Amino acid sequence: MLKIGLVALMIFFGIVVLALMVQSFKYLRRVEKQEAAEKKNSQPERQLHPKLQQKNKDKH
């Protein structure tokens, strides 16, 4: 009887761990998509030096 209860408890905890992993991966994917959208809409992190920007404007 004790073995059956122990096996059932282990199966239950295994299911709980798997469910938590699935939820965390879903949340991670949602956050990655949100960050990608924010990065796409924001200014680039690297910018040319003002003198180089002026030279590029003069060429075009």
Rosetta silent file (secondary structure, phi, psi, omega in degrees, C-alpha in Angstrom):
SEQUENCE: MLKIGLVALMIFFGIVVLALMVQSFKYLRRVEKQEAAEKKNSQPERQLHPKLQQKNKDKH
SCORE:     score description
SCORE:     0.000 S_00000001
   1 L     0.000  -40.825 -179.572    0.000    0.000    0.000 S_00000001
   2 H   -65.869  -38.105  179.585    2.831    2.364    0.871 S_00000001
   3 H   -65.147  -39.308 -179.908    4.576    1.645   -2.437 S_00000001
   4 H   -63.980  -44.003  178.231    1.417    2.450   -4.402 S_00000001
   5 H   -63.398  -40.819  179.162    1.025    5.754   -2.581 S_00000001
   6 H   -65.008  -42.324  178.302    4.688    6.610   -3.150 S_00000001
   7 H   -64.903  -42.244  179.188    4.453    5.827   -6.874 S_00000001
   8 H   -63.754  -40.624  178.398    1.262    7.891   -7.180 S_00000001
   9 H   -64.842  -41.085  178.492    2.928   10.789   -5.362 S_00000001
  10 H   -65.178  -41.396  177.745    5.978   10.623   -7.651 S_00000001
  11 H   -63.588  -43.062  178.823    3.745   10.577  -10.748 S_00000001
  12 H   -60.121  -48.186  179.820    1.803   13.555   -9.388 S_00000001
  13 H   -65.632  -34.638  176.033    4.980   15.552   -8.727 S_00000001
  14 H   -62.659  -41.949  178.438    6.317   14.614  -12.164 S_00000001
  15 H   -65.418  -40.787  178.756    3.157   15.979  -13.779 S_00000001
  16 H   -62.557  -44.374  179.612    3.403   19.166  -11.710 S_00000001
  17 H   -63.105  -43.583  178.228    7.038   19.687  -12.739 S_00000001
  18 H   -62.916  -40.689  178.893    6.201   19.140  -16.411 S_00000001
  19 H   -63.678  -40.781  177.980    3.273   21.574  -16.194 S_00000001
  20 H   -65.664  -37.343  177.520    5.527   24.212  -14.623 S_00000001
  21 H   -64.721  -42.920  179.160    8.115   23.702  -17.357 S_00000001
  22 H   -61.908  -44.681 -179.997    5.469   24.129  -20.069 S_00000001
  23 H   -63.277  -41.703 -178.533    4.181   27.326  -18.446 S_00000001
  24 H   -66.816  -38.466  177.458    7.684   28.745  -18.076 S_00000001
  25 H   -66.898  -38.503  176.348    8.516   28.043  -21.730 S_00000001
  26 H   -61.615  -44.931 -179.887    5.272   29.697  -22.849 S_00000001
  27 H   -64.538  -40.639  179.010    6.085   32.744  -20.741 S_00000001
  28 H   -62.149  -44.867  179.300    9.655   32.817  -22.067 S_00000001
  29 H   -62.272  -41.941  179.741    8.477   32.730  -25.687 S_00000001
  30 H   -63.143  -42.376  179.509    5.975   35.536  -25.037 S_00000001
  31 H   -66.844  -40.159  178.175    8.658   37.693  -23.413 S_00000001
  32 H   -61.946  -42.375  178.190   11.112   36.998  -26.263 S_00000001
  33 H   -64.069  -41.257  179.641    8.512   38.069  -28.834 S_00000001
  34 H   -64.567  -42.965  179.085    7.728   41.209  -26.840 S_00000001
  35 H   -65.997  -38.184  178.403   11.419   42.121  -26.536 S_00000001
  36 H   -64.385  -39.898  178.452   11.946   41.518  -30.256 S_00000001
  37 H   -67.098  -40.914  178.354    9.043   43.827  -31.070 S_00000001
  38 H   -64.766  -40.543 -179.228   10.368   46.496  -28.714 S_00000001
  39 H   -67.263  -37.012 -179.299   13.853   46.203  -30.192 S_00000001
  40 H   -65.846  -36.375 -176.730   12.461   46.434  -33.722 S_00000001
  41 H   -85.401  -15.249 -176.165   10.586   49.628  -32.906 S_00000001
  42 L   -90.097  170.097  177.728   13.375   51.304  -30.950 S_00000001
  43 L   -70.934  149.885  176.574   16.383   53.221  -32.168 S_00000001
  44 L   -63.846  148.364 -177.766   19.508   51.208  -32.867 S_00000001
  45 L   -71.750  -33.501 -179.613   21.912   51.068  -29.947 S_00000001
  46 L   -92.895  135.312  176.310   24.920   51.939  -32.087 S_00000001
  47 L  -132.526  151.264  177.384   25.095   55.326  -33.688 S_00000001
  48 L   -71.268  153.966  174.120   27.691   56.943  -35.849 S_00000001
  49 L   -61.833  145.516 -177.565   29.844   59.691  -34.469 S_00000001
  50 H   -53.416  -36.398  178.851   28.289   63.096  -35.295 S_00000001
  51 H   -65.631  -39.843  178.560   31.145   63.934  -37.713 S_00000001
  52 H   -69.784  -35.379  176.119   30.588   60.682  -39.605 S_00000001
  53 H   -62.345  -40.304 -179.916   26.837   61.313  -39.700 S_00000001
  54 H   -65.162  -40.781  178.665   27.537   64.723  -41.233 S_00000001
  55 H   -63.429  -39.929  178.376   29.811   63.157  -43.865 S_00000001
  56 H   -64.930  -38.612  178.101   27.098   60.651  -44.776 S_00000001
  57 H   -66.264  -37.379  179.750   24.562   63.458  -45.135 S_00000001
  58 H   -67.203  -35.772 -179.862   26.968   65.384  -47.359 S_00000001
  59 H   -68.888  -35.351 -176.895   27.477   62.367  -49.641 S_00000001
  60 L   -95.316    0.000    0.000   23.740   61.851  -50.099 S_00000001
